Amino acid sequence: MAITVRDIRAFKERGEKFVMLTCYDAPSARILHDAGIPILFVGDTLGMVVLGHSSTIPVTIDVMVHHVQAVRRGAPDAFVLGDMPFMSYQTSVEEGIRNAGRLLQEGGANAVKLEGGGPFVTELVHRLAGAGIPVMGHLGLTPQSVNQFGGYPVQGRDAEGAQRILQDAKDLEAAGTFAIVLETVPQSLAGEITRAVSVPTIGIGAGPDTDGQVLVFHDFLGITPGRVPRFVKRYAEIGDGIGRAAREFAEEVANGAYPGPEHSYD
């Protein structure tokens, strides 16, 4: 049975820790859903980990709809969260409503996530909630602002920045978000925000005191090459396994071991 926004909020009410994982294709969606992952998040991180871009900026709403559709096909009964990519909502509230609607209507998402705080975002959240579109907020390090931040630094380390993020969280809650992602902020700030709002918080690089945790699919499986952020724990090394399998395949073809009689037709 598929979970709902109400079920996600109930995690916090029961004091039950939960997880969310990014997901970008049908086979992965099926595996994660069968493993009991409650929220499959089609993040615009796909621009970096799947499409090879250096940031999430190039990802468009059409790309997001395409991948949300794939995840929905792979896990028809899952709770699927679709990301609102760069410039899909920043131009106007009306444009934001239209594109959020596409993620639900065309993509099959159950809810959308958008980055940032402030009056414009809270107004959009209020309007989306009023239109029946569940919204998850995202504060702290917001990757779509990479050019403004000058990279991916920890946010909220100074008193002014911490107070701004805390206030944004309260404002997003009041506007109607059902949960808030806190990315790359000090553990103490994440804990303070988690205690200050009634909606669940989901941390990524925010320490252990949030209500839930999210990681990127390719990061936690060890598929992402090279150095990963400090907060990432690799729960497998699938990338190494793929490399070994590919080398073994090439060797067996070269020496004639594959295909054998059991792989051939009479």
Sequence and secondary structure as in RCSB ss.txt:
>XXXX:A:sequence
MAITVRDIRAFKERGEKFVMLTCYDAPSARILHDAGIPILFVGDTLGMVVLGHSSTIPVTIDVMVHHVQAVRRGA
PDAFVLGDMPFMSYQTSVEEGIRNAGRLLQEGGANAVKLEGGGPFVTELVHRLAGAGIPVMGHLGLTPQSVNQFG
GYPVQGRDAEGAQRILQDAKDLEAAGTFAIVLETVPQSLAGEITRAVSVPTIGIGAGPDTDGQVLVFHDFLGITP
GRVPRFVKRYAEIGDGIGRAAREFAEEVANGAYPGPEHSYD
>XXXX:A:secstr
    HHHHHHHHHHT  EEEEE  SHHHHHHHHHTT SEEEE TTHHHHTT  SSSTT  HHHHHHHHHHHHHH 
TTSEEEEE  TTSSSS HHHHHHHHHHHHHTT  SEEE    SHHHHHHHHHHHHTT  EEEEEES GGGHHHHT
S      SHHHHHHHHHHHHHHHHHT SEEEEES  HHHHHHHHHH SS EEEESS TTSSEEEE HHHHTT S 
S   TT   S  HHHHHHHHHHHHHHHHHHT SS GGGS  
